[in-house]
Amino acid sequence: MTDKNLKLTRRKILGSVGAVGLAGAAAGYGTTAFFSDEETFANNSLTAGSLDLSVTGSVAGISDEWIESDQVSFEGWEATADGAVETGIQIGDMKTGDWLILCYDIVVETNPACLSLTATNTANDENSVNEPEASAEDELSDVLENPNTAVTDEIGDPDGEGELAQAIDVTVYGGYDESADLGDGEDERDALTNELLGGVSLADVWETFGGEDGGAIGADVSELSFCLLLELPADVGNEVQTDSVAWDFVFDAVQSRHNECATPVWETGECDCPDANFELGSTDDEFTNLLSVGPDPDTGYPDIDARLRVSTDTGSAGDLTAANFSINEAGCGQTIDSVAFESGGTVDIVVVFDDTGSMGGEITALKSEVTNLTDDIEAAGIDARYALVSFKDEVELDTDFTDATAFDTAVDGLSASGGGDNPEDNVDALAVGTGNAPTDDGNNDELSAFRSGAQRIVIDITDVGAYDSTTDSRARFTQSEIEGFLNDGNFTFYAVAPSVVSSTVSKRDIAENVDDGTWIDINDAEFDVILEDIVGEITDPAYVISYTTACPATDGSERPVDVQIDDPDEGLLYEEGSYTAPGS
């Protein structure tokens, strides 16, 4: 068989294809077929976004003495800058003791932004020097640490820098409570909320927000408000006579998307989260009780105290040390600074009292013993406040948190009467006493907030049971909800109540169900003995575990705090609580 080499050139291939095509056309009588497919994306469009900044400045308050001055014509000021430059407030004749509240409300439309503030065109002018001012400045020079910085301006000299910017005290607040019942100047100053910076001068504010880019005041926000309280203290002397200050505030907004906003200058620090020290175990034990946790009452935030009672042999003897404790805050490990075993502390006590007719004997006993109660608590070095809530078919707030003397007076005013339709409204009274509801007596009174870091104690005294909203439409809450209020609020609860009741709700059951409850039989104990037992529990020493939070930001967040106790007698024990950081 002979090999035949087939040599196909590109021209031959194309020629053959052409022949096939003609054949197909002839066979199909001129019809041609193709594979095909089609996809469509319609209505494509891109539109640029927008960012529009507007700032409204206003005077929220001014001292009465200033406003009534013959040389000051001022009835209020408000201006919105949204494009054109706006003229700020201009007031003269400032005297020692005068104060002014300037508020700024910032709105960024469409897109959130990084906000900054710049203080520009600052002026701290001497203007002229009269004889009292020159004399005061000579005296000031004698006490300055650096004599080279002494001010010894000559009388009549208009040149040089004044002292007013350094003398004006400034506090920066996160807002102004316009709903407050404003009257005199003190009320207006009290309407300021959420202090951001304190203890600075106007010169310090200029320095903080000076420079080319000023200082950051908001990160990824669409709205922001802050207020400045400017005050010339009463102890400032003649050295500021005739001085004047002037400045511009420039607000700047840059889209926060694709930008990393700077930390606002008035945040006290950034959050750090070290690895957790332990994994929380069961907190249901009979040996430990976290009495309170919150800012140190002496030094304040970010120093935190956790007050813990450990009722084991070693714990009760005060022999546990820092090595026996570990702290996590918000899941982050904390470093313990010190541990002390001591009495004292801070306590907020609410007495919830049944003042129906059947309580005549107990009320009389309470009136005779309440002085001993408050005296014993205060003699133990405890910073205590007291509130009184009474109930029949309705709940009344007899006195909000107050001192021992006022509390004694409120208790003395109780009288046992009425309430014949047993049981009574004790469940709702506990809701009021834990700060979770207003009264239902027509006044809608509410208990003031418990102090951060204070031990919370509720003493509930009644000789009958109670109804709740599951069985009686007059009640607003259930027993389960009340137990939740007591547990979530970290309350120590004392139920001075009967052992058995015929009604739906038993206070003995509540005391036995909550994390930290004690039931005392009102029928088997003398009332003075009951109070002595309660005082003993309050005043017994406890461990104060001190640490500085690793997250010192003033963000208003709730910080869960977990404690691990390595007890030589009972092994690892656990407690949990929480506190709320100051708001920004």
C-alpha positions as CSV (number, residue, x, y, z in Angstrom):
1,M,0.0,0.0,0.0
2,T,1.4,3.3,-1.0
3,D,1.4,6.3,1.5
4,K,-0.2,9.5,0.2
5,N,0.8,12.7,1.8
6,L,-2.2,15.1,1.9
7,K,-1.1,18.6,1.9
8,L,-3.8,21.1,2.6
9,T,-3.1,24.7,2.3
10,R,-5.2,27.6,3.9
11,R,-6.4,28.5,0.4
12,K,-7.6,24.9,-0.3
13,I,-9.5,24.8,3.1
14,L,-11.3,28.1,2.4
15,G,-12.1,26.9,-1.1
16,S,-13.7,23.8,0.3
17,V,-15.7,25.6,2.8
18,G,-17.0,27.9,0.1
19,A,-18.1,24.9,-1.9
20,V,-20.0,23.4,1.1
21,G,-21.7,26.7,1.7
22,L,-22.9,26.9,-1.8
23,A,-24.2,23.4,-1.7
24,G,-26.1,24.1,1.5
25,A,-27.6,27.2,-0.1
26,A,-28.7,25.2,-3.1
27,A,-30.2,22.5,-0.9
28,G,-32.1,24.9,1.3
29,Y,-33.3,27.1,-1.5
30,G,-31.6,30.2,-0.1
31,T,-32.4,29.7,3.7
32,T,-29.4,30.1,6.2
33,A,-29.4,29.0,9.9
34,F,-27.2,30.4,12.8
35,F,-26.7,29.6,16.6
36,S,-27.6,32.8,18.5
37,D,-28.2,34.3,22.1
38,E,-28.8,37.7,23.5
39,E,-28.6,39.3,27.1
40,T,-29.4,42.9,28.0
41,F,-28.6,45.2,31.0
42,A,-30.8,48.2,30.6
43,N,-31.3,51.6,32.4
44,N,-27.8,51.9,33.8
45,S,-27.3,55.2,35.8
46,L,-24.8,56.7,38.2
47,T,-25.7,59.7,40.3
48,A,-23.3,61.6,42.6
49,G,-24.3,61.8,46.3
50,S,-24.4,64.9,48.4
51,L,-23.3,66.2,51.8
52,D,-24.7,69.4,53.2
53,L,-23.7,70.7,56.6
54,S,-25.7,73.2,58.7
55,V,-25.0,74.5,62.2
56,T,-27.4,76.3,64.4
57,G,-25.9,78.3,67.3
58,S,-28.0,79.7,70.1
59,V,-27.8,81.0,73.7
60,A,-29.5,78.5,75.9
61,G,-29.0,80.5,79.2
62,I,-27.4,83.6,80.6
63,S,-27.0,84.9,84.2
64,D,-29.8,87.2,85.3
65,E,-27.4,89.8,86.6
66,W,-25.7,90.1,83.2
67,I,-28.9,90.2,81.2
68,E,-30.3,92.9,83.5
69,S,-27.3,95.1,83.1
70,D,-28.0,98.6,81.7
71,Q,-25.0,98.2,79.4
72,V,-26.2,94.9,77.8
73,S,-29.0,94.8,75.3
74,F,-29.7,91.1,74.8
75,E,-33.0,89.2,74.4
76,G,-31.7,86.0,72.9
77,W,-29.7,84.9,69.9
78,E,-29.9,82.1,67.4
79,A,-28.4,81.8,63.9
80,T,-28.1,79.0,61.4
81,A,-25.0,78.8,59.3
82,D,-25.7,77.1,56.0
83,G,-23.5,78.7,53.3
84,A,-22.9,82.3,54.3
85,V,-20.8,83.1,57.3
86,E,-23.0,84.0,60.3
87,T,-22.2,86.5,63.0
88,G,-21.9,85.0,66.5
89,I,-22.9,86.3,69.9
90,Q,-21.5,89.7,70.9
91,I,-22.0,90.8,74.6
92,G,-20.0,93.2,76.7
93,D,-19.8,94.3,80.4
94,M,-18.8,90.8,81.7
95,K,-18.3,90.8,85.5
96,T,-17.1,88.2,87.9
97,G,-19.9,85.6,88.5
98,D,-21.4,86.1,85.0
99,W,-22.0,83.1,82.9
100,L,-23.3,82.2,79.4
101,I,-24.4,78.9,77.7
102,L,-23.7,78.6,74.0
103,C,-25.2,75.6,72.2
104,Y,-24.5,74.3,68.7
105,D,-26.8,71.8,66.9
106,I,-25.1,70.2,63.8
107,V,-26.9,68.5,61.0
108,V,-25.3,66.7,58.1
109,E,-27.8,65.8,55.4
110,T,-27.8,62.7,53.1
111,N,-24.5,61.1,54.2
112,P,-22.8,60.6,57.6
113,A,-19.6,62.5,58.1
114,C,-16.5,63.0,60.2
115,L,-16.9,66.3,62.0
116,S,-14.2,68.7,63.2
117,L,-14.2,72.1,64.9
118,T,-11.5,74.8,64.5
119,A,-11.1,77.8,66.6
120,T,-9.6,80.6,64.5
121,N,-8.9,84.4,64.7
122,T,-8.6,84.2,68.4
123,A,-7.9,87.4,70.3
124,N,-7.1,88.0,74.0
125,D,-6.7,91.7,74.2
126,E,-5.5,93.9,77.0
127,N,-7.2,96.9,75.5
128,S,-6.1,99.3,78.3
129,V,-4.7,99.0,81.8
130,N,-6.2,101.0,84.6
131,E,-4.7,101.4,88.1
132,P,-6.6,98.5,89.8
133,E,-5.6,96.2,86.9
134,A,-2.0,97.2,87.0
135,S,-1.9,96.6,90.8
136,A,-3.5,93.2,90.5
137,E,-1.1,92.2,87.8
138,D,1.8,93.2,90.0
139,E,0.5,91.0,92.8
140,L,-0.1,88.2,90.3
141,S,3.6,88.4,89.1
142,D,4.8,87.7,92.7
143,V,3.1,84.3,92.8
144,L,3.9,83.0,89.3
145,E,6.3,80.1,89.2
146,N,8.2,81.6,86.3
147,P,8.9,85.3,86.8
148,N,9.7,85.7,83.1
149,T,6.0,85.2,82.4
150,A,4.9,87.9,84.8
151,V,2.5,90.6,83.6
152,T,3.5,94.1,84.5
153,D,1.6,96.3,82.0
154,E,1.8,100.0,82.5
155,I,-1.2,102.0,83.3
156,G,-2.9,103.1,80.1
157,D,-0.9,100.7,77.9
158,P,-3.3,99.3,75.2
159,D,-0.9,96.7,73.9
160,G,-0.1,93.2,75.1
161,E,-2.2,90.1,75.8
162,G,-5.0,90.2,78.3
163,E,-5.8,87.7,81.0
164,L,-9.5,87.1,80.3
165,A,-9.1,84.0,78.1
166,Q,-7.2,82.3,80.8
167,A,-9.7,83.4,83.5
168,I,-13.0,82.3,81.8
169,D,-13.9,78.7,82.9
170,V,-15.4,76.5,80.2
171,T,-17.2,73.2,80.5
172,V,-18.2,71.3,77.4
173,Y,-21.5,69.3,77.6
174,G,-23.1,66.9,75.2
175,G,-26.4,68.7,75.2
176,Y,-29.0,70.8,76.8
177,D,-32.3,69.6,78.3
178,E,-34.8,71.9,76.7
179,S,-37.6,70.0,78.5
180,A,-36.3,71.1,81.9
181,D,-38.5,73.4,84.0
182,L,-36.3,76.5,83.7
183,G,-36.6,79.4,86.0
184,D,-33.6,81.2,87.4
185,G,-30.1,80.9,86.1
186,E,-29.2,78.0,88.3
187,D,-31.9,75.9,86.7
188,E,-30.7,76.8,83.3
189,R,-27.1,75.6,84.2
190,D,-28.6,72.5,85.7
191,A,-30.3,71.7,82.4
192,L,-26.9,71.0,80.8
193,T,-26.3,67.2,80.5
194,N,-23.5,64.8,79.9
195,E,-20.3,66.7,80.7
196,L,-17.6,66.1,78.2
197,L,-14.8,68.4,79.3
198,G,-14.4,70.2,82.6
199,G,-11.9,72.3,84.4
200,V,-10.6,74.1,81.3
201,S,-10.3,77.7,80.4
202,L,-11.3,79.5,77.2
203,A,-7.6,79.6,76.3
204,D,-7.5,75.8,76.7
205,V,-10.5,75.4,74.3
206,W,-8.7,77.6,71.7
207,E,-5.6,75.4,72.1
208,T,-7.5,72.1,71.9
209,F,-9.3,73.2,68.7
210,G,-6.6,75.3,67.2
211,G,-4.2,74.4,64.5
212,E,-4.8,73.9,60.8
213,D,-7.3,71.0,61.2
214,G,-8.8,71.9,64.6
215,G,-10.0,68.9,66.5
216,A,-12.4,66.0,65.8
217,I,-15.8,66.3,67.5
218,G,-17.8,63.5,65.8
219,A,-17.2,60.3,64.0
220,D,-19.6,58.8,61.4
221,V,-22.5,61.0,62.5
222,S,-25.4,62.8,60.9
223,E,-26.4,64.9,63.9
224,L,-24.4,66.2,66.9
225,S,-25.1,68.7,69.6
226,F,-22.9,70.2,72.3
227,C,-23.0,73.2,74.6
228,L,-20.3,75.5,76.2
229,L,-20.8,76.9,79.7
230,L,-18.6,80.0,79.9
231,E,-18.2,81.5,83.4
232,L,-16.0,84.2,84.9
233,P,-15.6,82.9,88.5
234,A,-16.3,85.2,91.4
235,D,-12.8,84.8,92.7
236,V,-11.2,86.4,89.6
237,G,-9.6,89.7,90.5
238,N,-9.0,93.1,88.8
239,E,-6.4,91.6,86.4
240,V,-9.1,91.1,83.8
241,Q,-10.6,94.6,83.9
242,T,-11.1,96.0,80.3
243,D,-9.8,92.8,78.7
244,S,-11.7,91.3,75.8
245,V,-11.7,88.0,73.9
246,A,-12.9,87.1,70.4
247,W,-12.8,84.0,68.3
248,D,-14.3,82.3,65.3
249,F,-15.7,78.7,65.3
250,V,-15.4,76.9,61.9
251,F,-17.2,73.6,61.5
252,D,-16.1,71.1,58.9
253,A,-17.7,67.9,57.6
254,V,-16.1,65.2,55.4
255,Q,-17.9,62.0,54.3
256,S,-17.1,59.2,56.7
257,R,-17.4,56.5,54.0
258,H,-14.0,55.6,52.7
259,N,-12.5,57.8,55.5
260,E,-11.3,56.8,58.9
261,C,-12.7,59.4,61.3
262,A,-10.4,60.7,64.0
263,T,-11.3,60.1,67.7
264,P,-13.3,63.0,69.1
265,V,-11.0,65.1,71.3
266,W,-13.4,65.0,74.3
267,E,-13.4,61.3,74.6
268,T,-11.4,60.3,77.6
269,G,-9.7,57.4,75.9
270,E,-10.1,54.6,73.5
271,C,-11.3,51.1,74.4
272,D,-8.8,48.3,74.7
273,C,-9.9,44.7,75.1
274,P,-7.3,42.4,76.6
275,D,-8.1,38.7,76.5
276,A,-10.7,37.6,79.0
277,N,-9.2,36.3,82.3
278,F,-11.7,33.4,82.6
279,E,-14.9,31.9,81.2
280,L,-17.9,32.7,83.4
281,G,-19.3,29.7,85.3
282,S,-22.6,29.3,87.2
283,T,-23.4,32.3,89.5
284,D,-26.0,30.3,91.4
285,D,-24.2,29.6,94.7
286,E,-24.9,30.4,98.4
287,F,-21.5,31.8,99.2
288,T,-21.1,35.0,97.1
289,N,-23.0,38.2,96.5
290,L,-21.8,41.0,94.3
291,L,-23.3,44.0,96.3
292,S,-22.4,46.7,93.8
293,V,-20.1,47.7,91.0
294,G,-19.5,51.1,89.5
295,P,-17.2,54.2,89.5
296,D,-15.1,54.7,92.6
297,P,-17.0,57.1,94.9
298,D,-13.8,59.1,95.7
299,T,-11.9,59.2,92.4
300,G,-14.7,58.5,89.9
301,Y,-14.7,57.0,86.4
302,P,-12.6,55.3,84.9
303,D,-11.7,53.9,88.4
304,I,-14.1,51.1,89.2
305,D,-15.0,49.4,92.5
306,A,-16.7,46.0,92.7
307,R,-18.0,45.3,96.3
308,L,-18.3,41.6,96.9
309,R,-19.2,39.5,99.9
310,V,-17.8,36.0,100.2
311,S,-19.4,33.9,103.0
312,T,-16.9,31.1,103.2
313,D,-14.6,30.4,106.2
314,T,-11.7,32.1,104.5
315,G,-13.8,34.8,102.9
316,S,-15.6,35.8,106.0
317,A,-12.3,36.0,107.8
318,G,-11.0,38.6,105.3
319,D,-8.1,36.4,104.2
320,L,-8.7,36.6,100.5
321,T,-6.2,38.7,98.5
322,A,-6.0,40.1,94.9
323,A,-4.6,36.7,93.8
324,N,-8.0,35.1,94.6
325,F,-10.0,37.4,92.3
326,S,-10.2,37.9,88.6
327,I,-12.3,40.5,86.7
328,N,-13.7,40.7,83.1
329,E,-15.6,43.8,81.9
330,A,-17.6,43.5,78.7
331,G,-15.7,40.3,78.0
332,C,-12.3,42.0,78.3
333,G,-9.8,41.0,81.0
334,Q,-9.0,43.7,83.6
335,T,-6.0,44.3,85.8
336,I,-6.9,44.5,89.5
337,D,-5.2,47.4,91.3
338,S,-6.1,46.5,94.9
339,V,-8.4,44.5,97.1
340,A,-9.6,45.7,100.5
341,F,-11.7,44.0,103.1
342,E,-13.8,46.8,104.8
343,S,-17.1,48.1,105.9
344,G,-18.6,51.2,104.6
345,G,-19.4,51.9,100.9
346,T,-22.4,53.5,99.3
347,V,-26.0,52.2,99.8
348,D,-29.3,53.2,98.4
349,I,-32.1,51.8,100.5
350,V,-35.8,51.7,99.6
351,V,-38.4,50.6,102.2
352,V,-41.6,49.4,100.7
353,F,-44.2,49.4,103.4
354,D,-47.8,48.2,103.7
355,D,-49.7,50.9,105.5
356,T,-53.1,49.3,105.6
357,G,-55.1,49.1,108.8
358,S,-53.8,45.6,109.6
359,M,-50.3,47.0,109.9
360,G,-50.9,49.3,112.8
361,G,-48.6,47.4,115.2
362,E,-45.8,47.1,112.7
363,I,-45.9,50.7,111.7
364,T,-45.7,51.8,115.3
365,A,-42.7,49.5,115.8
366,L,-41.0,50.9,112.7
367,K,-41.4,54.5,113.9
368,S,-39.7,53.6,117.1
369,E,-36.9,51.7,115.5
370,V,-36.2,53.6,112.3
371,T,-33.8,56.0,114.0
372,N,-31.7,53.1,115.2
373,L,-31.7,51.7,111.7
374,T,-30.3,54.9,110.1
375,D,-28.0,55.7,113.0
376,D,-26.4,52.2,112.9
377,I,-25.9,52.4,109.1
378,E,-24.3,55.8,109.3
379,A,-22.2,54.9,112.3
380,A,-20.7,52.1,110.2
381,G,-19.3,54.7,107.8
382,I,-21.8,53.9,105.0
383,D,-22.9,56.7,102.7
384,A,-26.6,55.9,102.6
385,R,-29.7,57.4,101.1
386,Y,-33.2,56.3,101.9
387,A,-36.6,56.3,100.1
388,L,-40.0,55.3,101.3
389,V,-42.8,53.7,99.2
390,S,-46.1,52.8,100.8
391,F,-49.1,50.9,99.4
392,K,-52.7,50.0,99.9
393,D,-54.7,49.4,96.8
394,E,-52.5,52.1,95.2
395,V,-48.8,52.9,95.5
396,E,-47.4,56.2,96.9
397,L,-43.9,57.6,96.9
398,D,-43.8,59.1,100.3
399,T,-40.2,60.4,99.9
400,D,-37.6,60.1,97.1
401,F,-34.0,59.4,98.0
402,T,-33.0,61.6,100.9
403,D,-31.0,61.6,104.1
404,A,-31.8,59.9,107.4
405,T,-33.5,62.9,109.0
406,A,-35.9,63.5,106.2
407,F,-36.5,59.7,105.9
408,D,-37.4,59.5,109.6
409,T,-39.9,62.4,109.1
410,A,-41.5,60.6,106.2
411,V,-41.8,57.3,108.2
412,D,-43.3,59.2,111.1
413,G,-46.0,60.5,108.8
414,L,-47.3,57.0,108.0
415,S,-50.6,55.9,109.5
416,A,-52.2,52.5,109.2
417,S,-55.6,52.7,107.6
418,G,-57.8,51.3,104.8
419,G,-56.9,48.5,102.4
420,G,-59.7,46.2,103.5
421,D,-59.8,44.2,100.2
422,N,-56.9,41.8,101.0
423,P,-54.5,41.3,99.2
424,E,-52.9,44.7,98.4
425,D,-50.9,46.2,95.5
426,N,-47.5,45.1,96.8
427,V,-46.3,43.9,93.4
428,D,-46.7,47.3,91.8
429,A,-45.0,48.9,94.9
430,L,-41.9,46.8,94.2
431,A,-41.9,47.9,90.6
432,V,-41.9,51.5,91.9
433,G,-39.3,50.8,94.6
434,T,-36.9,49.3,92.0
435,G,-37.2,52.3,89.7
436,N,-39.2,50.5,87.0
437,A,-42.5,52.2,87.2
438,P,-44.3,55.5,88.3
439,T,-46.8,55.4,91.1
440,D,-50.5,54.7,90.3
441,D,-51.9,57.1,92.8
442,G,-52.6,59.8,90.2
443,N,-49.3,61.6,90.8
444,N,-47.2,59.4,88.5
445,D,-44.2,60.0,90.8
446,E,-41.0,58.1,89.9
447,L,-38.1,57.2,92.1
448,S,-34.8,59.0,91.2
449,A,-32.0,57.0,89.7
450,F,-29.9,54.8,91.9
451,R,-26.4,56.0,92.3
452,S,-23.9,54.3,90.1
453,G,-21.8,51.9,92.2
454,A,-24.2,52.0,95.2
455,Q,-25.4,48.8,96.8
456,R,-29.1,48.6,96.1
457,I,-31.4,47.3,98.9
458,V,-35.2,46.9,99.0
459,I,-36.8,46.1,102.3
460,D,-40.4,44.9,101.7
461,I,-42.7,44.9,104.8
462,T,-46.2,43.4,104.8
463,D,-48.4,41.1,106.8
464,V,-50.4,39.7,103.8
465,G,-49.8,38.4,100.3
466,A,-50.3,40.2,97.0
467,Y,-52.0,40.0,93.6
468,D,-50.4,40.4,90.2
469,S,-51.6,41.1,86.7
470,T,-52.1,37.5,85.9
471,T,-54.9,37.2,88.4
472,D,-56.1,40.8,89.0
473,S,-56.6,43.6,86.4
474,R,-55.7,46.2,89.0
475,A,-52.0,45.2,89.0
476,R,-49.6,46.3,86.3
477,F,-46.9,43.6,86.7
478,T,-46.5,39.9,87.3
479,Q,-44.4,38.2,90.1
480,S,-42.0,37.0,87.4
481,E,-41.4,40.6,86.2
482,I,-40.7,41.8,89.7
483,E,-38.2,39.0,90.2
484,G,-36.6,40.1,86.9
485,F,-36.4,43.7,88.2
486,L,-34.7,42.6,91.4
487,N,-32.2,40.3,89.6
488,D,-31.4,42.6,86.7
489,G,-30.9,45.5,89.0
490,N,-28.6,43.5,91.3
491,F,-30.8,44.2,94.3
492,T,-30.4,42.8,97.8
493,F,-34.0,42.0,98.7
494,Y,-35.4,41.5,102.2
495,A,-39.0,40.2,102.5
496,V,-40.5,40.8,106.0
497,A,-43.7,38.8,105.4
498,P,-45.8,35.9,106.5
499,S,-44.7,32.3,105.9
500,V,-47.9,31.3,104.1
501,V,-50.5,33.4,102.4
502,S,-53.7,32.6,100.6
503,S,-53.2,35.0,97.7
504,T,-51.4,34.5,94.4
505,V,-48.1,36.1,95.3
506,S,-46.0,35.3,98.3
507,K,-43.1,37.5,99.2
508,R,-41.4,34.5,100.7
509,D,-41.4,32.9,97.3
510,I,-39.9,36.1,95.7
511,A,-37.1,36.2,98.3
512,E,-36.3,32.5,97.6
513,N,-36.5,32.9,93.8
514,V,-34.2,35.9,93.4
515,D,-30.4,35.8,93.3
516,D,-29.9,37.7,96.6
517,G,-33.1,37.5,98.7
518,T,-33.8,36.9,102.4
519,W,-37.1,36.1,103.9
520,I,-37.9,37.0,107.5
521,D,-41.1,35.8,109.1
522,I,-43.0,38.9,110.3
523,N,-45.1,36.8,112.7
524,D,-42.2,35.1,114.5
525,A,-39.7,37.9,115.1
526,E,-39.8,41.2,117.1
527,F,-39.6,44.1,114.7
528,D,-36.5,45.6,116.3
529,V,-34.7,42.2,115.9
530,I,-35.7,42.2,112.2
531,L,-34.1,45.6,111.7
532,E,-31.0,44.6,113.6
533,D,-30.6,41.6,111.3
534,I,-30.9,43.8,108.2
535,V,-28.4,46.4,109.6
536,G,-26.0,43.6,110.3
537,E,-26.2,42.3,106.7
538,I,-25.7,45.8,105.3
539,T,-22.8,46.8,107.6
540,D,-20.8,43.5,107.5
541,P,-17.4,43.9,105.8
542,A,-17.0,43.1,102.1
543,Y,-14.2,42.9,99.6
544,V,-13.7,46.0,97.5
545,I,-12.0,45.0,94.3
546,S,-10.6,48.1,92.5
547,Y,-9.5,48.4,88.9
548,T,-9.2,51.0,86.2
549,T,-11.3,50.0,83.2
550,A,-9.4,49.2,80.0
551,C,-12.2,51.0,78.1
552,P,-12.3,54.6,79.6
553,A,-14.4,56.0,76.7
554,T,-17.4,58.1,77.9
555,D,-19.8,56.2,75.6
556,G,-22.8,55.7,77.9
557,S,-22.6,52.0,77.4
558,E,-23.7,49.3,79.9
559,R,-20.6,47.4,81.0
560,P,-21.3,43.8,82.2
561,V,-18.8,42.9,85.0
562,D,-18.0,39.2,85.8
563,V,-16.0,38.2,88.9
564,Q,-14.2,34.9,89.5
565,I,-13.3,34.0,93.1
566,D,-10.8,31.3,93.7
567,D,-11.8,30.3,97.2
568,P,-9.6,27.9,99.2
569,D,-12.7,26.3,100.8
570,E,-15.2,26.1,98.0
571,G,-13.1,26.3,94.8
572,L,-14.1,28.6,91.9
573,L,-17.1,30.8,92.4
574,Y,-18.6,33.4,90.1
575,E,-20.7,36.6,90.3
576,E,-21.9,39.0,87.7
577,G,-23.2,42.6,87.6
578,S,-23.0,45.7,85.5
579,Y,-22.6,49.5,85.5
580,T,-23.2,52.3,83.0
581,A,-20.3,54.3,81.8
582,P,-20.8,58.1,81.7
583,G,-22.3,59.4,78.5
584,S,-20.7,61.6,75.9
